[in-house]
Amino acid sequence: MVFFFNKKKDDKSSANHNAEKAAGGQTSESGIGIKVLGTGCAKCRALEQAVQAAMLELGINEELEHVTDFVNIAAYGVMTTPALVVDGKVVSYGKVLQKDEAKTLIAKARDL
């Protein structure tokens, strides 16, 4: 009986290790850049458009990534979408930003 519980504990620690590796890989692989986190709903698309317009005005010439996978979204600690991530840091969540709001948050996060 004790072996069963020890086995289960080992399985949990192995699962936690794998989850940490996955989360760590997400952050280190793609820490730089601007991302919209969301399921692809109308609010998420509206945020994406506002962020693209803000990036254009700021002269940021890079691809905007739209993350729709729940596991990747949760790895950022976001439970309410849409969210905006700049260089690995969540700067807004649960709100559709207007272009000027997005522009301000991106400029502040990047010290522009």
C-alpha positions in Angstrom: 0.0 0.0 0.0 2.8 2.4 0.8 4.4 1.7 -2.5 1.2 2.7 -4.3 1.2 6.1 -2.6 4.9 6.6 -3.2 4.4 5.7 -6.9 1.6 8.2 -7.2 3.7 10.9 -5.6 6.5 10.2 -8.0 4.0 10.4 -10.9 2.8 13.8 -9.6 6.3 15.2 -9.3 7.2 13.9 -12.8 4.0 15.6 -14.1 4.9 18.8 -12.3 8.4 18.7 -13.7 7.0 18.3 -17.2 4.5 21.1 -16.7 7.3 23.4 -15.4 9.5 22.5 -18.4 6.6 23.2 -20.8 5.9 26.6 -19.1 9.6 27.4 -19.0 10.0 26.6 -22.6 7.1 28.9 -23.5 8.6 31.8 -21.7 12.2 31.5 -22.8 11.4 30.6 -26.4 9.1 33.4 -27.0 9.8 36.0 -24.3 10.5 38.7 -26.8 7.6 40.0 -28.9 4.1 41.2 -28.6 1.2 38.8 -28.2 -2.5 38.8 -27.9 -3.8 36.0 -25.8 -7.3 34.8 -26.4 -9.6 32.2 -28.0 -10.2 34.0 -31.2 -13.5 35.6 -30.2 -14.6 39.0 -31.5 -13.1 40.8 -28.5 -9.7 39.1 -29.1 -9.8 40.1 -32.7 -10.7 43.7 -31.8 -7.7 43.8 -29.4 -5.5 42.4 -32.1 -6.5 45.1 -34.6 -6.0 47.8 -32.0 -2.5 46.5 -31.2 -1.5 46.2 -34.8 -2.5 49.9 -35.3 -0.6 50.9 -32.2 2.5 49.0 -33.4 2.3 50.7 -36.8 2.1 54.2 -35.2 5.1 53.3 -32.9 7.1 52.1 -35.9 7.4 48.5 -34.5 7.9 46.3 -37.5 7.5 42.8 -36.1 4.9 40.1 -36.3 2.1 40.2 -33.7 1.4 36.7 -32.4 -2.1 35.6 -31.4 -1.9 32.8 -28.8 -5.1 30.7 -28.7 -4.0 27.6 -26.8 -5.4 27.5 -23.3 -2.3 25.9 -21.8 -0.1 28.6 -23.2 -2.5 31.3 -22.1 -2.6 29.9 -18.6 1.2 29.7 -18.5 1.1 33.5 -18.4 -1.2 33.4 -15.4 -4.1 34.9 -17.5 -7.6 33.7 -16.6 -9.5 36.4 -18.4 -9.0 37.2 -22.0 -8.2 39.0 -24.2 -4.8 39.9 -22.9 -1.8 41.7 -24.2 1.8 40.5 -23.5 4.8 42.6 -24.3 8.2 40.9 -24.1 6.9 38.2 -21.8 5.1 40.5 -19.4 1.3 40.7 -19.2 0.4 44.4 -19.5 -3.4 44.1 -19.8 -6.0 41.4 -19.5 -9.8 41.1 -19.6 -10.3 44.3 -21.6 -10.4 45.3 -25.2 -8.0 48.2 -25.4 -8.3 51.1 -27.8 -5.4 51.9 -30.1 -4.1 54.7 -27.9 -4.3 52.6 -24.7 -2.4 49.8 -26.4 0.2 52.3 -27.8 0.8 53.7 -24.3 1.2 50.2 -22.7 3.5 49.0 -25.4 5.6 52.2 -25.3 5.8 52.0 -21.5 6.8 48.3 -21.5 9.5 48.9 -24.1 10.7 52.3 -22.7 9.9 54.0 -26.1 
